Amino acid sequence: MSVDLGDRRDQAVRAAVEQGLLSEAEPVVAMLDVAGIRAAASALRTAFAAVTGAPVLHAFAVKATPLVPVLALLHAEGIGAEVASPGELALARAAGLPPDRTVLDSPAKTVAELRQALALGIAVNADNPQELARLDTLVSGAPPSSPLGLRVNPQIGGGSIDALSTATATSKFGVALRDEGARAWVVRAFLGRPWLTRLHAHSGSQGMPLDLMAEGIRTVYELAEEINTAAGRQQIDTVDIGGGLPVNFASDEQTPTFAAYAQLLAQRVPGLFDGRYGLVTEFGRSLLAKHGTVLARVEYAKSAGARPIAVTHAGVQVATRSVYDPASWPLRIASYDSQGLPKAGPVVAQDIAGPACFAGDLLAVGRALPVLEQGDVIAALDTGAYYFTAHYSYNSLPRPGVHGFAVRPDGKVRFTTVRAAQTVDQIVAESGGGRADALRLTGSNSDSNFPQGRLPHPGGSMKP
Ligand SMILES: *Cc1c(COP(=O)(O)O)cnc(C)c1O
């Protein structure tokens, strides 16, 4: 498996150079390995089917890779969608995800978002008492067709990355279960709302130890049992265990596996897997990270203070977290020559720099790699989730094109465009290009500021 992944990637890099995917005009592109994504989806389904006979909805966390063709591919592979904004919901719908394969989470849902989700019949996990009160109003009258749940924070503590730890004592997510009176309040909230049938927890992402994640899920399971006992019936029929399986960014090995995690959960929380509870999962990074690669040309090779520096076109715009927090998000870099062949030869410590105009725009510092030269190609590995799909528009750098690839049996690599590169015209348009006068004319009392024939209506100059 891991050998396949690296081999396919090398073949794709070669083909990307040969087929002109990477070019003077597009010196940075992203690739997605279709076979790898399919295999990950299948591994996830198999892992949970092995530990429970109850229905399981695997809802891909759309924020990890918000690309319609990716969501459509996952849908074809039996994976639904977890969305957390109107944009993500629209992407899921554009990909053909039916309501019963879609789950809406988000700590800041508006009334309009809740109303839309209920009208569509999409599952919703409420985050807090005020959101629950909104649901009360919206479901009064007719019983909802949406499965509705409540997100709780088991407050089990954080992992190694603060920004991604969602089950700390003071996390902004869900109802904090260990706060005084909170647990009893949750039980009462369920007893008073027969239509509230799910519990949800997502304890964190990259950096969370599996044991801690299992503990969070055990806490939620015990709460479900407590509520069902108090209700005298199985009011909670489904537990949403969130995502958060960490990804190995150090090698091509895919570990921990979905199977290992599912087995650990079944061992630690057997009651959740005995068939009484349906499950929802919300994995993001673990499904996509290892199947995406950023390729960039080395525009210049230089040195400073005896440190060789490769100035490439991949930097903060495609690897924001790694650039700003390199200790938490180290990226593997692979090096290829101008023909797209893996580079060999003696290695030296080099900096891999991006194109942005600030000193910290580095993908790697002092990394041991074969000496990079002008025209070579670097690959930032394991970037299929939360990297090029979470573009940062610093320096008005364009969103790079994204291309899916498949290696045919004869060894030929076929690319299909998932997302075209953002054009300079689009950048201008999205940056107020059609409103060049919007500020210059705002607040001006002197008509002489307005060019002849372009006088706005009175009071109309602030309008978009
Ligand atoms: C981000 C998020 C996920 C996905 O996390 P991964 O670490 O990518 O698996 C799942 N559920 C919720 C509620 C999230 O916020």
The ligand as an SDF file (V2000), in Angstrom:
LIG
                    3D

 15 15  0  0  0  0  0  0  0  0999 V2000
  -12.7540   19.5740   11.5630 C   0  0  0  0  0  0  0  0  0  0  0  0
  -13.8160   18.6870   12.0440 C   0  0  0  0  0  0  0  0  0  0  0  0
  -13.8080   17.3420   11.6730 C   0  0  0  0  0  0  0  0  0  0  0  0
  -12.6850   16.7100   10.8710 C   0  0  0  0  0  0  0  0  0  0  0  0
  -11.4870   16.6350   11.5590 O   0  0  0  0  0  0  0  0  0  0  0  0
  -10.2680   15.8160   10.9230 P   0  0  0  0  0  0  0  0  0  0  0  0
   -9.1630   16.0150   11.8880 O   0  0  0  0  0  0  0  0  0  0  0  0
   -9.9720   16.4390    9.5950 O   0  0  0  0  0  0  0  0  0  0  0  0
  -10.6730   14.4020   10.7980 O   0  0  0  0  0  0  0  0  0  0  0  0
  -14.8770   16.5620   12.0730 C   0  0  0  0  0  0  0  0  0  0  0  0
  -15.8940   17.0710   12.8050 N   0  0  0  0  0  0  0  0  0  0  0  0
  -15.9140   18.3600   13.1880 C   0  0  0  0  0  0  0  0  0  0  0  0
  -17.0640   18.8480   13.9830 C   0  0  0  0  0  0  0  0  0  0  0  0
  -14.8880   19.2040   12.8310 C   0  0  0  0  0  0  0  0  0  0  0  0
  -14.9110   20.4810   13.2270 O   0  0  0  0  0  0  0  0  0  0  0  0
  1  2  1  0
  2  3  1  0
  2 14  2  0
  3  4  1  0
  3 10  2  0
  4  5  1  0
  5  6  1  0
  6  7  2  0
  6  8  1  0
  6  9  1  0
 10 11  1  0
 11 12  2  0
 12 13  1  0
 12 14  1  0
 14 15  1  0
M  END
$$$$
